[in-house]
Amino acid sequence: MTASKIAYRPVGLLLGAASGMVAGAAFKQAWKMIGREDDAPEATDEDRTWQEVLIAAALQGAIFAVVKAAVDRGGAAATRRLTGTWPG
């Protein structure tokens, strides 16, 4: 394992935590627009339909994946600009 990979690990962990928070906030806003409600349905919410629960889960997963990929890619690109090597 190269020094840049080792040095990037704590940065990657911080970026991962930040991306989770950003994705959560983005999902909450998206659900307010799509579901016209403040809270997304939970899988165990008896009053919600299968369709509502599965749509909410799919949307949440898609938003999380896109935000995580964007943050990871941006962090790797910034690391290359600073160190001259790609951390991956």
PDB file of N, CA, C and O in Angstrom:
ATOM      1  N   MET A   1       0.845  -1.177   0.000  1.00  0.00           N
ATOM      2  CA  MET A   1       0.000   0.000   0.000  1.00  0.00           C
ATOM      3  C   MET A   1       0.891   1.241   0.000  1.00  0.00           C
ATOM      4  O   MET A   1       1.825   1.346   0.795  1.00  0.00           O
ATOM      5  N   THR A   2       0.594   2.176  -0.896  1.00  0.00           N
ATOM      6  CA  THR A   2       1.425   3.372  -1.022  1.00  0.00           C
ATOM      7  C   THR A   2       1.110   4.383   0.075  1.00  0.00           C
ATOM      8  O   THR A   2       0.075   4.310   0.738  1.00  0.00           O
ATOM      9  N   ALA A   3       2.025   5.319   0.244  1.00  0.00           N
ATOM     10  CA  ALA A   3       1.863   6.348   1.272  1.00  0.00           C
ATOM     11  C   ALA A   3       0.636   7.212   1.002  1.00  0.00           C
ATOM     12  O   ALA A   3      -0.043   7.627   1.941  1.00  0.00           O
ATOM     13  N   SER A   4       0.344   7.488  -0.271  1.00  0.00           N
ATOM     14  CA  SER A   4      -0.813   8.333  -0.573  1.00  0.00           C
ATOM     15  C   SER A   4      -2.122   7.628  -0.214  1.00  0.00           C
ATOM     16  O   SER A   4      -3.079   8.274   0.212  1.00  0.00           O
ATOM     17  N   LYS A   5      -2.166   6.296  -0.388  1.00  0.00           N
ATOM     18  CA  LYS A   5      -3.364   5.548   0.002  1.00  0.00           C
ATOM     19  C   LYS A   5      -3.542   5.569   1.514  1.00  0.00           C
ATOM     20  O   LYS A   5      -4.658   5.729   2.009  1.00  0.00           O
ATOM     21  N   ILE A   6      -2.464   5.410   2.233  1.00  0.00           N
ATOM     22  CA  ILE A   6      -2.523   5.427   3.694  1.00  0.00           C
ATOM     23  C   ILE A   6      -2.922   6.817   4.191  1.00  0.00           C
ATOM     24  O   ILE A   6      -3.744   6.944   5.099  1.00  0.00           O
ATOM     25  N   ALA A   7      -2.344   7.845   3.601  1.00  0.00           N
ATOM     26  CA  ALA A   7      -2.651   9.210   4.004  1.00  0.00           C
ATOM     27  C   ALA A   7      -4.095   9.593   3.655  1.00  0.00           C
ATOM     28  O   ALA A   7      -4.702  10.423   4.333  1.00  0.00           O
ATOM     29  N   TYR A   8      -4.631   8.991   2.606  1.00  0.00           N
ATOM     30  CA  TYR A   8      -5.991   9.332   2.169  1.00  0.00           C
ATOM     31  C   TYR A   8      -7.066   8.679   3.036  1.00  0.00           C
ATOM     32  O   TYR A   8      -8.205   9.147   3.053  1.00  0.00           O
ATOM     33  N   ARG A   9      -6.731   7.612   3.753  1.00  0.00           N
ATOM     34  CA  ARG A   9      -7.735   6.882   4.542  1.00  0.00           C
ATOM     35  C   ARG A   9      -8.519   7.770   5.500  1.00  0.00           C
ATOM     36  O   ARG A   9      -9.749   7.736   5.462  1.00  0.00           O
ATOM     37  N   PRO A  10      -7.871   8.570   6.364  1.00  0.00           N
ATOM     38  CA  PRO A  10      -8.667   9.412   7.265  1.00  0.00           C
ATOM     39  C   PRO A  10      -9.499  10.452   6.498  1.00  0.00           C
ATOM     40  O   PRO A  10     -10.612  10.788   6.902  1.00  0.00           O
ATOM     41  N   VAL A  11      -8.950  10.947   5.405  1.00  0.00           N
ATOM     42  CA  VAL A  11      -9.697  11.898   4.574  1.00  0.00           C
ATOM     43  C   VAL A  11     -10.924  11.206   3.993  1.00  0.00           C
ATOM     44  O   VAL A  11     -12.016  11.774   3.995  1.00  0.00           O
ATOM     45  N   GLY A  12     -10.754   9.999   3.501  1.00  0.00           N
ATOM     46  CA  GLY A  12     -11.860   9.237   2.943  1.00  0.00           C
ATOM     47  C   GLY A  12     -12.949   8.965   3.972  1.00  0.00           C
ATOM     48  O   GLY A  12     -14.137   9.022   3.655  1.00  0.00           O
ATOM     49  N   LEU A  13     -12.545   8.671   5.202  1.00  0.00           N
ATOM     50  CA  LEU A  13     -13.528   8.438   6.264  1.00  0.00           C
ATOM     51  C   LEU A  13     -14.326   9.700   6.569  1.00  0.00           C
ATOM     52  O   LEU A  13     -15.545   9.644   6.737  1.00  0.00           O
ATOM     53  N   LEU A  14     -13.650  10.820   6.639  1.00  0.00           N
ATOM     54  CA  LEU A  14     -14.345  12.091   6.896  1.00  0.00           C
ATOM     55  C   LEU A  14     -15.280  12.447   5.740  1.00  0.00           C
ATOM     56  O   LEU A  14     -16.405  12.899   5.954  1.00  0.00           O
ATOM     57  N   LEU A  15     -14.800  12.237   4.520  1.00  0.00           N
ATOM     58  CA  LEU A  15     -15.643  12.515   3.358  1.00  0.00           C
ATOM     59  C   LEU A  15     -16.854  11.588   3.321  1.00  0.00           C
ATOM     60  O   LEU A  15     -17.943  12.004   2.925  1.00  0.00           O
ATOM     61  N   GLY A  16     -16.671  10.344   3.728  1.00  0.00           N
ATOM     62  CA  GLY A  16     -17.785   9.403   3.769  1.00  0.00           C
ATOM     63  C   GLY A  16     -18.856   9.828   4.752  1.00  0.00           C
ATOM     64  O   GLY A  16     -20.048   9.747   4.455  1.00  0.00           O
ATOM     65  N   ALA A  17     -18.437  10.278   5.919  1.00  0.00           N
ATOM     66  CA  ALA A  17     -19.399  10.751   6.917  1.00  0.00           C
ATOM     67  C   ALA A  17     -20.121  11.995   6.417  1.00  0.00           C
ATOM     68  O   ALA A  17     -21.334  12.124   6.578  1.00  0.00           O
ATOM     69  N   ALA A  18     -19.372  12.903   5.814  1.00  0.00           N
ATOM     70  CA  ALA A  18     -19.985  14.126   5.287  1.00  0.00           C
ATOM     71  C   ALA A  18     -20.955  13.811   4.157  1.00  0.00           C
ATOM     72  O   ALA A  18     -22.019  14.421   4.058  1.00  0.00           O
ATOM     73  N   SER A  19     -20.588  12.858   3.305  1.00  0.00           N
ATOM     74  CA  SER A  19     -21.477  12.526   2.193  1.00  0.00           C
ATOM     75  C   SER A  19     -22.770  11.894   2.691  1.00  0.00           C
ATOM     76  O   SER A  19     -23.825  12.105   2.093  1.00  0.00           O
ATOM     77  N   GLY A  20     -22.709  11.124   3.773  1.00  0.00           N
ATOM     78  CA  GLY A  20     -23.909  10.550   4.356  1.00  0.00           C
ATOM     79  C   GLY A  20     -24.857  11.621   4.879  1.00  0.00           C
ATOM     80  O   GLY A  20     -26.073  11.520   4.720  1.00  0.00           O
ATOM     81  N   MET A  21     -24.291  12.642   5.500  1.00  0.00           N
ATOM     82  CA  MET A  21     -25.118  13.738   6.015  1.00  0.00           C
ATOM     83  C   MET A  21     -25.738  14.534   4.872  1.00  0.00           C
ATOM     84  O   MET A  21     -26.914  14.893   4.928  1.00  0.00           O
ATOM     85  N   VAL A  22     -24.954  14.807   3.843  1.00  0.00           N
ATOM     86  CA  VAL A  22     -25.459  15.546   2.682  1.00  0.00           C
ATOM     87  C   VAL A  22     -26.552  14.737   1.973  1.00  0.00           C
ATOM     88  O   VAL A  22     -27.584  15.284   1.584  1.00  0.00           O
ATOM     89  N   ALA A  23     -26.317  13.442   1.812  1.00  0.00           N
ATOM     90  CA  ALA A  23     -27.300  12.589   1.143  1.00  0.00           C
ATOM     91  C   ALA A  23     -28.595  12.527   1.941  1.00  0.00           C
ATOM     92  O   ALA A  23     -29.681  12.553   1.362  1.00  0.00           O
ATOM     93  N   GLY A  24     -28.492  12.444   3.260  1.00  0.00           N
ATOM     94  CA  GLY A  24     -29.685  12.422   4.100  1.00  0.00           C
ATOM     95  C   GLY A  24     -30.504  13.686   3.960  1.00  0.00           C
ATOM     96  O   GLY A  24     -31.730  13.630   3.865  1.00  0.00           O
ATOM     97  N   ALA A  25     -29.834  14.828   3.946  1.00  0.00           N
ATOM     98  CA  ALA A  25     -30.532  16.105   3.788  1.00  0.00           C
ATOM     99  C   ALA A  25     -31.149  16.220   2.394  1.00  0.00           C
ATOM    100  O   ALA A  25     -32.264  16.718   2.244  1.00  0.00           O
ATOM    101  N   ALA A  26     -30.423  15.760   1.380  1.00  0.00           N
ATOM    102  CA  ALA A  26     -30.946  15.817   0.010  1.00  0.00           C
ATOM    103  C   ALA A  26     -32.172  14.920  -0.145  1.00  0.00           C
ATOM    104  O   ALA A  26     -33.137  15.296  -0.811  1.00  0.00           O
ATOM    105  N   PHE A  27     -32.139  13.729   0.471  1.00  0.00           N
ATOM    106  CA  PHE A  27     -33.284  12.834   0.396  1.00  0.00           C
ATOM    107  C   PHE A  27     -34.489  13.444   1.092  1.00  0.00           C
ATOM    108  O   PHE A  27     -35.609  13.369   0.587  1.00  0.00           O
ATOM    109  N   LYS A  28     -34.262  14.042   2.239  1.00  0.00           N
ATOM    110  CA  LYS A  28     -35.377  14.653   2.979  1.00  0.00           C
ATOM    111  C   LYS A  28     -36.058  15.735   2.139  1.00  0.00           C
ATOM    112  O   LYS A  28     -37.285  15.819   2.107  1.00  0.00           O
ATOM    113  N   GLN A  29     -35.266  16.553   1.466  1.00  0.00           N
ATOM    114  CA  GLN A  29     -35.831  17.599   0.600  1.00  0.00           C
ATOM    115  C   GLN A  29     -36.541  16.997  -0.605  1.00  0.00           C
ATOM    116  O   GLN A  29     -37.620  17.449  -0.989  1.00  0.00           O
ATOM    117  N   ALA A  30     -35.936  15.981  -1.193  1.00  0.00           N
ATOM    118  CA  ALA A  30     -36.557  15.332  -2.355  1.00  0.00           C
ATOM    119  C   ALA A  30     -37.885  14.693  -1.963  1.00  0.00           C
ATOM    120  O   ALA A  30     -38.862  14.776  -2.707  1.00  0.00           O
ATOM    121  N   TRP A  31     -37.919  14.057  -0.795  1.00  0.00           N
ATOM    122  CA  TRP A  31     -39.164  13.407  -0.377  1.00  0.00           C
ATOM    123  C   TRP A  31     -40.257  14.430  -0.094  1.00  0.00           C
ATOM    124  O   TRP A  31     -41.432  14.173  -0.360  1.00  0.00           O
ATOM    125  N   LYS A  32     -39.882  15.576   0.439  1.00  0.00           N
ATOM    126  CA  LYS A  32     -40.877  16.634   0.673  1.00  0.00           C
ATOM    127  C   LYS A  32     -41.529  17.054  -0.638  1.00  0.00           C
ATOM    128  O   LYS A  32     -42.729  17.328  -0.673  1.00  0.00           O
ATOM    129  N   MET A  33     -40.752  17.109  -1.712  1.00  0.00           N
ATOM    130  CA  MET A  33     -41.298  17.503  -3.012  1.00  0.00           C
ATOM    131  C   MET A  33     -42.103  16.372  -3.646  1.00  0.00           C
ATOM    132  O   MET A  33     -43.183  16.608  -4.188  1.00  0.00           O
ATOM    133  N   ILE A  34     -41.593  15.164  -3.581  1.00  0.00           N
ATOM    134  CA  ILE A  34     -42.243  14.046  -4.240  1.00  0.00           C
ATOM    135  C   ILE A  34     -43.421  13.515  -3.432  1.00  0.00           C
ATOM    136  O   ILE A  34     -44.510  13.315  -3.969  1.00  0.00           O
ATOM    137  N   GLY A  35     -43.197  13.286  -2.131  1.00  0.00           N
ATOM    138  CA  GLY A  35     -44.217  12.687  -1.289  1.00  0.00           C
ATOM    139  C   GLY A  35     -45.178  13.677  -0.681  1.00  0.00           C
ATOM    140  O   GLY A  35     -46.193  13.296  -0.097  1.00  0.00           O
ATOM    141  N   ARG A  36     -44.856  14.961  -0.820  1.00  0.00           N
ATOM    142  CA  ARG A  36     -45.666  16.027  -0.246  1.00  0.00           C
ATOM    143  C   ARG A  36     -45.886  15.848   1.261  1.00  0.00           C
ATOM    144  O   ARG A  36     -46.922  16.231   1.803  1.00  0.00           O
ATOM    145  N   GLU A  37     -44.893  15.262   1.916  1.00  0.00           N
ATOM    146  CA  GLU A  37     -44.913  15.033   3.358  1.00  0.00           C
ATOM    147  C   GLU A  37     -43.516  15.317   3.914  1.00  0.00           C
ATOM    148  O   GLU A  37     -42.533  15.332   3.173  1.00  0.00           O
ATOM    149  N   ASP A  38     -43.441  15.541   5.225  1.00  0.00           N
ATOM    150  CA  ASP A  38     -42.136  15.788   5.833  1.00  0.00           C
ATOM    151  C   ASP A  38     -41.335  14.510   6.040  1.00  0.00           C
ATOM    152  O   ASP A  38     -40.116  14.502   5.867  1.00  0.00           O
ATOM    153  N   ASP A  39     -42.014  13.436   6.410  1.00  0.00           N
ATOM    154  CA  ASP A  39     -41.303  12.195   6.738  1.00  0.00           C
ATOM    155  C   ASP A  39     -41.532  11.127   5.678  1.00  0.00           C
ATOM    156  O   ASP A  39     -42.658  10.907   5.232  1.00  0.00           O
ATOM    157  N   ALA A  40     -40.462  10.477   5.288  1.00  0.00           N
ATOM    158  CA  ALA A  40     -40.559   9.352   4.351  1.00  0.00           C
ATOM    159  C   ALA A  40     -41.080   8.137   5.108  1.00  0.00           C
ATOM    160  O   ALA A  40     -40.879   8.027   6.317  1.00  0.00           O
ATOM    161  N   PRO A  41     -41.738   7.238   4.414  1.00  0.00           N
ATOM    162  CA  PRO A  41     -42.234   6.044   5.092  1.00  0.00           C
ATOM    163  C   PRO A  41     -41.096   5.111   5.481  1.00  0.00           C
ATOM    164  O   PRO A  41     -40.082   5.011   4.790  1.00  0.00           O
ATOM    165  N   GLU A  42     -41.290   4.439   6.595  1.00  0.00           N
ATOM    166  CA  GLU A  42     -40.337   3.421   7.020  1.00  0.00           C
ATOM    167  C   GLU A  42     -40.896   2.063   6.632  1.00  0.00           C
ATOM    168  O   GLU A  42     -42.104   1.910   6.453  1.00  0.00           O
ATOM    169  N   ALA A  43     -40.032   1.095   6.505  1.00  0.00           N
ATOM    170  CA  ALA A  43     -40.451  -0.235   6.060  1.00  0.00           C
ATOM    171  C   ALA A  43     -41.480  -0.858   7.000  1.00  0.00           C
ATOM    172  O   ALA A  43     -42.311  -1.654   6.565  1.00  0.00           O
ATOM    173  N   THR A  44     -41.433  -0.506   8.273  1.00  0.00           N
ATOM    174  CA  THR A  44     -42.338  -1.099   9.249  1.00  0.00           C
ATOM    175  C   THR A  44     -43.563  -0.235   9.538  1.00  0.00           C
ATOM    176  O   THR A  44     -44.339  -0.537  10.444  1.00  0.00           O
ATOM    177  N   ASP A  45     -43.734   0.837   8.770  1.00  0.00           N
ATOM    178  CA  ASP A  45     -44.894   1.720   8.959  1.00  0.00           C
ATOM    179  C   ASP A  45     -46.139   1.037   8.400  1.00  0.00           C
ATOM    180  O   ASP A  45     -46.288   0.907   7.185  1.00  0.00           O
ATOM    181  N   GLU A  46     -47.011   0.611   9.271  1.00  0.00           N
ATOM    182  CA  GLU A  46     -48.188  -0.177   8.882  1.00  0.00           C
ATOM    183  C   GLU A  46     -49.162   0.606   8.010  1.00  0.00           C
ATOM    184  O   GLU A  46     -49.888   0.017   7.209  1.00  0.00           O
ATOM    185  N   ASP A  47     -49.185   1.916   8.158  1.00  0.00           N
ATOM    186  CA  ASP A  47     -50.147   2.745   7.435  1.00  0.00           C
ATOM    187  C   ASP A  47     -49.688   3.113   6.026  1.00  0.00           C
ATOM    188  O   ASP A  47     -50.426   3.777   5.299  1.00  0.00           O
ATOM    189  N   ARG A  48     -48.511   2.705   5.633  1.00  0.00           N
ATOM    190  CA  ARG A  48     -47.993   3.033   4.310  1.00  0.00           C
ATOM    191  C   ARG A  48     -48.095   1.832   3.389  1.00  0.00           C
ATOM    192  O   ARG A  48     -48.041   0.687   3.840  1.00  0.00           O
ATOM    193  N   THR A  49     -48.243   2.092   2.104  1.00  0.00           N
ATOM    194  CA  THR A  49     -48.347   1.008   1.130  1.00  0.00           C
ATOM    195  C   THR A  49     -46.957   0.501   0.761  1.00  0.00           C
ATOM    196  O   THR A  49     -45.948   1.166   0.999  1.00  0.00           O
ATOM    197  N   TRP A  50     -46.930  -0.695   0.173  1.00  0.00           N
ATOM    198  CA  TRP A  50     -45.682  -1.246  -0.334  1.00  0.00           C
ATOM    199  C   TRP A  50     -45.053  -0.287  -1.337  1.00  0.00           C
ATOM    200  O   TRP A  50     -43.844  -0.057  -1.319  1.00  0.00           O
ATOM    201  N   GLN A  51     -45.872   0.258  -2.196  1.00  0.00           N
ATOM    202  CA  GLN A  51     -45.368   1.155  -3.237  1.00  0.00           C
ATOM    203  C   GLN A  51     -44.670   2.360  -2.627  1.00  0.00           C
ATOM    204  O   GLN A  51     -43.576   2.719  -3.060  1.00  0.00           O
ATOM    205  N   GLU A  52     -45.279   2.988  -1.631  1.00  0.00           N
ATOM    206  CA  GLU A  52     -44.661   4.148  -0.991  1.00  0.00           C
ATOM    207  C   GLU A  52     -43.320   3.786  -0.358  1.00  0.00           C
ATOM    208  O   GLU A  52     -42.331   4.502  -0.515  1.00  0.00           O
ATOM    209  N   VAL A  53     -43.303   2.673   0.352  1.00  0.00           N
ATOM    210  CA  VAL A  53     -42.089   2.256   1.046  1.00  0.00           C
ATOM    211  C   VAL A  53     -40.969   1.953   0.055  1.00  0.00           C
ATOM    212  O   VAL A  53     -39.830   2.375   0.252  1.00  0.00           O
ATOM    213  N   LEU A  54     -41.294   1.222  -1.011  1.00  0.00           N
ATOM    214  CA  LEU A  54     -40.256   0.843  -1.971  1.00  0.00           C
ATOM    215  C   LEU A  54     -39.766   2.026  -2.798  1.00  0.00           C
ATOM    216  O   LEU A  54     -38.579   2.106  -3.113  1.00  0.00           O
ATOM    217  N   ILE A  55     -40.653   2.937  -3.151  1.00  0.00           N
ATOM    218  CA  ILE A  55     -40.225   4.136  -3.881  1.00  0.00           C
ATOM    219  C   ILE A  55     -39.308   4.978  -3.008  1.00  0.00           C
ATOM    220  O   ILE A  55     -38.281   5.468  -3.479  1.00  0.00           O
ATOM    221  N   ALA A  56     -39.669   5.150  -1.741  1.00  0.00           N
ATOM    222  CA  ALA A  56     -38.825   5.925  -0.824  1.00  0.00           C
ATOM    223  C   ALA A  56     -37.452   5.281  -0.670  1.00  0.00           C
ATOM    224  O   ALA A  56     -36.434   5.974  -0.672  1.00  0.00           O
ATOM    225  N   ALA A  57     -37.421   3.960  -0.537  1.00  0.00           N
ATOM    226  CA  ALA A  57     -36.143   3.255  -0.369  1.00  0.00           C
ATOM    227  C   ALA A  57     -35.277   3.377  -1.622  1.00  0.00           C
ATOM    228  O   ALA A  57     -34.068   3.590  -1.524  1.00  0.00           O
ATOM    229  N   ALA A  58     -35.889   3.243  -2.788  1.00  0.00           N
ATOM    230  CA  ALA A  58     -35.134   3.350  -4.045  1.00  0.00           C
ATOM    231  C   ALA A  58     -34.581   4.760  -4.226  1.00  0.00           C
ATOM    232  O   ALA A  58     -33.431   4.930  -4.633  1.00  0.00           O
ATOM    233  N   LEU A  59     -35.383   5.756  -3.930  1.00  0.00           N
ATOM    234  CA  LEU A  59     -34.933   7.141  -4.053  1.00  0.00           C
ATOM    235  C   LEU A  59     -33.796   7.436  -3.083  1.00  0.00           C
ATOM    236  O   LEU A  59     -32.809   8.078  -3.442  1.00  0.00           O
ATOM    237  N   GLN A  60     -33.947   6.960  -1.854  1.00  0.00           N
ATOM    238  CA  GLN A  60     -32.913   7.188  -0.861  1.00  0.00           C
ATOM    239  C   GLN A  60     -31.598   6.524  -1.279  1.00  0.00           C
ATOM    240  O   GLN A  60     -30.531   7.120  -1.140  1.00  0.00           O
ATOM    241  N   GLY A  61     -31.672   5.303  -1.785  1.00  0.00           N
ATOM    242  CA  GLY A  61     -30.472   4.603  -2.229  1.00  0.00           C
ATOM    243  C   GLY A  61     -29.794   5.281  -3.403  1.00  0.00           C
ATOM    244  O   GLY A  61     -28.568   5.379  -3.455  1.00  0.00           O
ATOM    245  N   ALA A  62     -30.602   5.750  -4.350  1.00  0.00           N
ATOM    246  CA  ALA A  62     -30.040   6.424  -5.527  1.00  0.00           C
ATOM    247  C   ALA A  62     -29.349   7.723  -5.129  1.00  0.00           C
ATOM    248  O   ALA A  62     -28.244   8.011  -5.588  1.00  0.00           O
ATOM    249  N   ILE A  63     -29.998   8.499  -4.281  1.00  0.00           N
ATOM    250  CA  ILE A  63     -29.400   9.770  -3.850  1.00  0.00           C
ATOM    251  C   ILE A  63     -28.108   9.508  -3.082  1.00  0.00           C
ATOM    252  O   ILE A  63     -27.105  10.186  -3.303  1.00  0.00           O
ATOM    253  N   PHE A  64     -28.129   8.531  -2.186  1.00  0.00           N
ATOM    254  CA  PHE A  64     -26.925   8.218  -1.419  1.00  0.00           C
ATOM    255  C   PHE A  64     -25.778   7.812  -2.335  1.00  0.00           C
ATOM    256  O   PHE A  64     -24.651   8.274  -2.159  1.00  0.00           O
ATOM    257  N   ALA A  65     -26.054   6.957  -3.305  1.00  0.00           N
ATOM    258  CA  ALA A  65     -25.000   6.482  -4.209  1.00  0.00           C
ATOM    259  C   ALA A  65     -24.405   7.611  -5.035  1.00  0.00           C
ATOM    260  O   ALA A  65     -23.188   7.677  -5.209  1.00  0.00           O
ATOM    261  N   VAL A  66     -25.243   8.492  -5.540  1.00  0.00           N
ATOM    262  CA  VAL A  66     -24.750   9.602  -6.364  1.00  0.00           C
ATOM    263  C   VAL A  66     -23.916  10.568  -5.528  1.00  0.00           C
ATOM    264  O   VAL A  66     -22.842  10.991  -5.956  1.00  0.00           O
ATOM    265  N   VAL A  67     -24.402  10.918  -4.342  1.00  0.00           N
ATOM    266  CA  VAL A  67     -23.657  11.847  -3.484  1.00  0.00           C
ATOM    267  C   VAL A  67     -22.330  11.229  -3.059  1.00  0.00           C
ATOM    268  O   VAL A  67     -21.297  11.898  -3.086  1.00  0.00           O
ATOM    269  N   LYS A  68     -22.352   9.962  -2.669  1.00  0.00           N
ATOM    270  CA  LYS A  68     -21.117   9.299  -2.246  1.00  0.00           C
ATOM    271  C   LYS A  68     -20.098   9.243  -3.375  1.00  0.00           C
ATOM    272  O   LYS A  68     -18.917   9.515  -3.160  1.00  0.00           O
ATOM    273  N   ALA A  69     -20.545   8.894  -4.573  1.00  0.00           N
ATOM    274  CA  ALA A  69     -19.629   8.829  -5.714  1.00  0.00           C
ATOM    275  C   ALA A  69     -19.050  10.209  -6.030  1.00  0.00           C
ATOM    276  O   ALA A  69     -17.858  10.332  -6.313  1.00  0.00           O
ATOM    277  N   ALA A  70     -19.881  11.233  -5.984  1.00  0.00           N
ATOM    278  CA  ALA A  70     -19.401  12.585  -6.279  1.00  0.00           C
ATOM    279  C   ALA A  70     -18.385  13.055  -5.239  1.00  0.00           C
ATOM    280  O   ALA A  70     -17.363  13.645  -5.590  1.00  0.00           O
ATOM    281  N   VAL A  71     -18.662  12.796  -3.977  1.00  0.00           N
ATOM    282  CA  VAL A  71     -17.743  13.211  -2.913  1.00  0.00           C
ATOM    283  C   VAL A  71     -16.445  12.405  -2.975  1.00  0.00           C
ATOM    284  O   VAL A  71     -15.362  12.973  -2.841  1.00  0.00           O
ATOM    285  N   ASP A  72     -16.541  11.103  -3.174  1.00  0.00           N
ATOM    286  CA  ASP A  72     -15.330  10.276  -3.283  1.00  0.00           C
ATOM    287  C   ASP A  72     -14.465  10.699  -4.463  1.00  0.00           C
ATOM    288  O   ASP A  72     -13.245  10.816  -4.345  1.00  0.00           O
ATOM    289  N   ARG A  73     -15.109  10.925  -5.596  1.00  0.00           N
ATOM    290  CA  ARG A  73     -14.365  11.328  -6.798  1.00  0.00           C
ATOM    291  C   ARG A  73     -13.717  12.695  -6.599  1.00  0.00           C
ATOM    292  O   ARG A  73     -12.563  12.899  -6.974  1.00  0.00           O
ATOM    293  N   GLY A  74     -14.457  13.626  -6.011  1.00  0.00           N
ATOM    294  CA  GLY A  74     -13.903  14.956  -5.740  1.00  0.00           C
ATOM    295  C   GLY A  74     -12.737  14.902  -4.772  1.00  0.00           C
ATOM    296  O   GLY A  74     -11.744  15.607  -4.951  1.00  0.00           O
ATOM    297  N   GLY A  75     -12.852  14.068  -3.746  1.00  0.00           N
ATOM    298  CA  GLY A  75     -11.753  13.918  -2.787  1.00  0.00           C
ATOM    299  C   GLY A  75     -10.515  13.323  -3.423  1.00  0.00           C
ATOM    300  O   GLY A  75      -9.397  13.754  -3.142  1.00  0.00           O
ATOM    301  N   ALA A  76     -10.712  12.332  -4.280  1.00  0.00           N
ATOM    302  CA  ALA A  76      -9.564  11.720  -4.970  1.00  0.00           C
ATOM    303  C   ALA A  76      -8.909  12.715  -5.921  1.00  0.00           C
ATOM    304  O   ALA A  76      -7.683  12.781  -6.005  1.00  0.00           O
ATOM    305  N   ALA A  77      -9.720  13.486  -6.635  1.00  0.00           N
ATOM    306  CA  ALA A  77      -9.170  14.488  -7.558  1.00  0.00           C
ATOM    307  C   ALA A  77      -8.406  15.572  -6.797  1.00  0.00           C
ATOM    308  O   ALA A  77      -7.347  16.017  -7.240  1.00  0.00           O
ATOM    309  N   ALA A  78      -8.945  15.994  -5.657  1.00  0.00           N
ATOM    310  CA  ALA A  78      -8.263  17.005  -4.846  1.00  0.00           C
ATOM    311  C   ALA A  78      -6.949  16.456  -4.298  1.00  0.00           C
ATOM    312  O   ALA A  78      -5.953  17.177  -4.232  1.00  0.00           O
ATOM    313  N   THR A  79      -6.943  15.199  -3.910  1.00  0.00           N
ATOM    314  CA  THR A  79      -5.711  14.572  -3.419  1.00  0.00           C
ATOM    315  C   THR A  79      -4.650  14.531  -4.510  1.00  0.00           C
ATOM    316  O   THR A  79      -3.473  14.784  -4.252  1.00  0.00           O
ATOM    317  N   ARG A  80      -5.079  14.206  -5.747  1.00  0.00           N
ATOM    318  CA  ARG A  80      -4.102  14.188  -6.843  1.00  0.00           C
ATOM    319  C   ARG A  80      -3.548  15.589  -7.099  1.00  0.00           C
ATOM    320  O   ARG A  80      -2.355  15.747  -7.354  1.00  0.00           O
ATOM    321  N   ARG A  81      -4.410  16.605  -7.032  1.00  0.00           N
ATOM    322  CA  ARG A  81      -3.924  17.983  -7.239  1.00  0.00           C
ATOM    323  C   ARG A  81      -2.908  18.368  -6.164  1.00  0.00           C
ATOM    324  O   ARG A  81      -1.926  19.055  -6.446  1.00  0.00           O
ATOM    325  N   LEU A  82      -3.154  17.919  -4.922  1.00  0.00           N
ATOM    326  CA  LEU A  82      -2.247  18.288  -3.820  1.00  0.00           C
ATOM    327  C   LEU A  82      -0.975  17.463  -3.780  1.00  0.00           C
ATOM    328  O   LEU A  82       0.097  17.990  -3.483  1.00  0.00           O
ATOM    329  N   THR A  83      -1.082  16.165  -4.077  1.00  0.00           N
ATOM    330  CA  THR A  83       0.075  15.282  -3.911  1.00  0.00           C
ATOM    331  C   THR A  83       0.700  14.815  -5.227  1.00  0.00           C
ATOM    332  O   THR A  83       1.849  14.377  -5.253  1.00  0.00           O
ATOM    333  N   GLY A  84      -0.066  14.913  -6.318  1.00  0.00           N
ATOM    334  CA  GLY A  84       0.430  14.446  -7.600  1.00  0.00           C
ATOM    335  C   GLY A  84       0.155  12.983  -7.868  1.00  0.00           C
ATOM    336  O   GLY A  84       0.483  12.485  -8.945  1.00  0.00           O
ATOM    337  N   THR A  85      -0.441  12.277  -6.913  1.00  0.00           N
ATOM    338  CA  THR A  85      -0.774  10.865  -7.109  1.00  0.00           C
ATOM    339  C   THR A  85      -2.245  10.622  -6.806  1.00  0.00           C
ATOM    340  O   THR A  85      -2.843  11.290  -5.962  1.00  0.00           O
ATOM    341  N   TRP A  86      -2.813   9.655  -7.511  1.00  0.00           N
ATOM    342  CA  TRP A  86      -4.212   9.276  -7.317  1.00  0.00           C
ATOM    343  C   TRP A  86      -4.290   8.314  -6.121  1.00  0.00           C
ATOM    344  O   TRP A  86      -3.539   7.339  -6.081  1.00  0.00           O
ATOM    345  N   PRO A  87      -5.168   8.559  -5.158  1.00  0.00           N
ATOM    346  CA  PRO A  87      -5.181   7.732  -3.945  1.00  0.00           C
ATOM    347  C   PRO A  87      -5.798   6.350  -4.118  1.00  0.00           C
ATOM    348  O   PRO A  87      -5.652   5.508  -3.231  1.00  0.00           O
ATOM    349  N   GLY A  88      -6.475   6.089  -5.219  1.00  0.00           N
ATOM    350  CA  GLY A  88      -7.164   4.820  -5.391  1.00  0.00           C
ATOM    351  C   GLY A  88      -6.262   3.767  -5.803  1.00  0.00           C
ATOM    352  O   GLY A  88      -6.688   2.628  -5.992  1.00  0.00           O
TER     353      GLY A  88
END
